[in-house]
Amino acid sequence: MGRQDDPTSGAGRVPVQKSAMKKKPAAKAPAGRTAGKKSAGPGSRTVRKPSPAVYRRRRLFAGGALLLVLGLIAGGIATVSAAVNAQTEQVAATEGGSTSQPSGGQTAGAPSATPSATPSASPACDQKLVTVTAATNKASYGPDEKPILTLKVTNGGKLPCKVNIGTSQMQFLVTSGSDRIFSSGDCQASSNDLVKSIAPGRSETANFPWPRSRSVQGCAKIAEGSAAGSGYYVFIAKLGAKVSPPAVFQLS
């Protein structure tokens, strides 16, 4: 009996061929890239640095803004300083009535009034709101004492206003009964204007030292020994058309 091939044997078996496909080598990273850094995908966008011109414009803009802020600060300081100075001047102007003192070598007939600073832009005082008063520094005087006659002008209004208290407007008049004894205007060689701004309720004063002498209009010569003697006298102060109430004093 002949030999039959075992179908399970290697004879007549078709050999199984292994796949000829080989693994492709991994792609290398492009030259110049850092290892481990992922490449930008197709949807990524490259960030560009601003150009030098853009930096310059930004610096110029920032510098201009800084200068503007500094200018505003300086302007604010100047405004506040000016306001403080103006307030200080206003307070100083309203601090009490100032007193004008006689000069040392002044002769009779020329009352003293110390010039003040240029008056502010205040209106002229309403004469109805201005009062003038007369006063002496003592009620009675010894034989060798000279009375100090004082003229006082007061602003009775509610706003600051200007008054001319120069020698061109004021007069110091002394009488005794019906006898006209002395007037500061009789022998006044020259006169001047002195305009002052007076705050509401405040006053300005002018003093005149009377040497107990007599005078007549036109400054005519008076006989020696005609000085005012003992007795009671009346002092009246005049400023323009305003006349004060009388102030009585006594000479010994």
C-alpha positions in Angstrom: 0.0 0.0 0.0 1.5 3.3 -1.0 2.4 6.2 1.5 0.1 9.1 1.7 1.2 12.4 2.8 0.0 13.7 6.1 -1.8 16.9 5.4 -0.4 18.2 8.7 3.1 17.7 7.8 5.4 20.3 6.3 5.2 18.7 2.8 3.0 20.6 0.5 2.5 23.5 3.1 2.4 26.9 1.8 4.8 29.0 3.8 3.4 32.1 5.5 5.3 35.2 4.5 6.0 37.8 7.1 5.0 41.4 6.3 7.7 43.2 4.4 6.5 46.6 5.9 9.2 48.2 8.0 8.7 50.9 10.6 9.4 54.4 9.4 12.0 56.2 11.4 10.6 59.0 13.7 10.9 62.5 12.2 13.6 64.6 13.5 13.0 68.0 14.9 14.0 70.9 12.6 17.4 72.3 13.1 17.5 75.3 15.5 14.6 74.2 17.7 15.0 73.4 21.3 14.4 69.8 22.1 11.1 69.1 23.8 9.5 72.3 22.4 6.4 71.8 20.5 6.2 73.4 17.1 3.6 76.0 16.5 0.5 74.5 15.0 -1.1 75.8 11.8 -3.5 78.0 13.9 -0.9 79.7 16.0 0.1 83.4 15.5 3.5 84.8 15.8 3.8 87.8 18.3 5.8 90.7 16.9 7.7 93.1 19.1 6.8 96.8 18.7 9.2 98.7 16.5 11.5 101.4 18.0 9.3 104.1 16.5 6.4 102.8 18.5 8.5 102.8 21.7 9.5 106.5 21.0 5.9 107.5 20.5 4.9 105.8 23.7 7.7 107.5 25.6 6.7 110.9 24.2 3.1 110.4 25.1 4.0 109.3 28.7 6.4 112.3 29.1 3.7 114.7 27.8 1.1 113.3 30.2 3.6 113.7 33.1 4.3 117.3 32.2 0.6 118.0 32.0 0.0 116.5 35.5 2.9 118.5 36.9 1.6 121.7 35.3 -1.9 121.1 36.8 -0.4 120.5 40.2 1.8 123.7 40.0 -1.2 125.7 38.8 -3.3 124.4 41.7 -0.6 125.3 44.2 -0.3 128.8 42.7 -4.1 129.3 42.9 -4.3 128.2 46.5 -1.3 130.4 47.4 -2.9 133.4 45.7 -6.2 132.7 47.5 -4.4 132.4 50.8 -2.5 135.7 50.2 -5.7 137.5 49.2 -7.5 136.3 52.3 -4.6 137.4 54.5 -4.6 140.9 53.0 -8.4 141.2 53.5 -8.1 140.2 57.2 -5.2 142.6 57.7 -7.2 145.5 56.1 -10.1 144.9 58.5 -8.0 144.6 61.7 -9.1 147.7 63.6 -9.0 151.3 62.5 -5.5 152.6 61.8 -4.3 155.8 63.6 -2.4 158.5 61.8 0.2 160.1 64.1 1.7 163.6 63.8 5.2 164.0 62.5 7.9 165.3 64.8 8.6 168.6 63.2 5.1 169.6 62.1 4.0 173.2 62.6 0.5 174.3 63.7 -2.1 174.2 61.0 -0.9 171.0 59.3 -2.6 167.9 60.8 -0.7 164.6 60.2 -2.1 161.7 58.3 0.2 158.8 57.4 -0.2 157.8 53.7 -1.6 154.3 53.3 -1.2 151.8 50.5 -3.0 152.3 47.2 -6.7 151.8 47.9 -8.5 148.8 46.4 -11.2 149.1 43.8 -13.9 150.0 46.4 -16.6 152.5 45.7 -16.7 155.9 47.4 -18.5 155.9 50.7 -22.1 157.0 50.8 -21.9 160.2 52.9 -25.1 159.2 54.7 -23.3 156.1 56.0 -20.2 158.0 57.2 -19.9 159.5 60.6 -17.2 161.9 61.9 -16.5 162.3 65.6 -14.1 164.6 67.6 -12.2 163.7 70.7 -9.2 164.8 72.8 -6.7 162.7 74.6 -7.6 164.3 78.0 -10.5 166.1 79.5 -8.3 168.8 81.1 -4.8 170.1 80.6 -2.2 171.8 82.7 -0.5 175.1 81.7 2.3 173.4 79.8 0.3 170.6 78.1 -0.7 170.6 74.5 -4.1 169.0 73.7 -4.1 166.2 71.1 -7.2 166.7 68.9 -8.4 163.5 67.1 -10.7 163.3 64.1 -12.3 159.9 63.6 -14.2 158.7 60.5 -16.3 155.5 60.6 -17.9 153.5 57.7 -21.4 152.6 58.9 -22.2 150.7 55.7 -22.1 147.0 55.0 -19.4 147.1 52.3 -15.8 148.5 52.1 -15.7 152.0 50.7 -13.2 154.8 50.1 -12.9 158.1 52.0 -10.6 161.0 51.4 -9.1 161.8 54.8 -6.3 164.1 53.5 -5.6 167.6 54.8 -7.5 168.9 51.8 -10.7 167.6 53.4 -10.2 167.8 57.2 -10.4 170.7 59.6 -9.7 170.9 63.3 -11.7 173.9 64.7 -11.5 175.2 68.3 -14.0 177.7 69.7 -14.8 179.2 73.1 -18.4 180.5 73.2 -18.9 182.6 70.2 -15.1 183.3 69.8 -13.4 181.4 67.0 -10.0 180.5 68.5 -8.2 178.3 66.0 -8.6 176.4 62.7 -6.1 174.0 61.2 -6.9 175.4 57.8 -6.0 179.1 58.5 -2.2 178.7 58.2 -2.0 175.5 56.2 0.7 176.0 53.6 -0.3 173.1 51.4 -2.9 170.3 51.4 -3.0 166.8 50.1 -5.5 164.0 49.3 -5.3 160.8 51.2 -7.9 158.2 50.0 -8.3 155.1 52.2 -10.6 152.1 51.9 -12.4 151.5 55.2 -14.0 148.1 56.0 -17.6 148.0 57.2 -17.8 149.1 60.9 -14.2 150.2 60.9 -12.6 153.6 61.4 -9.7 155.8 60.4 -8.3 158.5 62.6 -6.0 161.6 62.3 -4.4 163.4 65.2 -3.5 167.1 65.5 -1.4 168.6 68.4 -2.8 172.0 69.1 -0.1 174.4 70.5 -2.8 176.5 72.3 -2.4 179.3 69.8 -4.9 181.5 68.1 -5.3 181.8 64.3 -7.4 183.8 61.9 -8.4 183.1 58.3 -5.7 183.9 55.8 -3.1 183.4 58.6 -2.8 187.1 59.4 -0.3 188.0 62.1 -1.7 187.9 65.7 -0.3 190.0 68.5 1.9 188.3 71.0 0.4 187.1 74.2 -2.9 186.2 72.5 -2.6 182.5 73.2 -5.6 180.7 74.5 -6.0 181.2 78.3 -7.6 179.1 81.0 -11.2 178.1 80.4 -13.4 175.6 78.6 -13.0 175.1 74.9 -15.0 173.2 72.2 -13.3 171.1 69.5 -15.2 170.3 66.3 -13.8 168.0 63.6 -14.8 168.5 59.9 -14.2 166.1 57.0 -15.6 167.6 53.8 -19.3 168.3 54.4 -19.4 166.1 57.5 -19.3 167.8 60.9 -18.7 166.1 64.2 -20.6 166.7 67.5 -18.6 169.0 69.8 -16.0 167.7 72.2 -15.4 169.9 75.3 -12.1 170.2 77.2 -10.5 172.5 79.7 -7.3 174.4 79.8 -5.6 175.5 83.0 
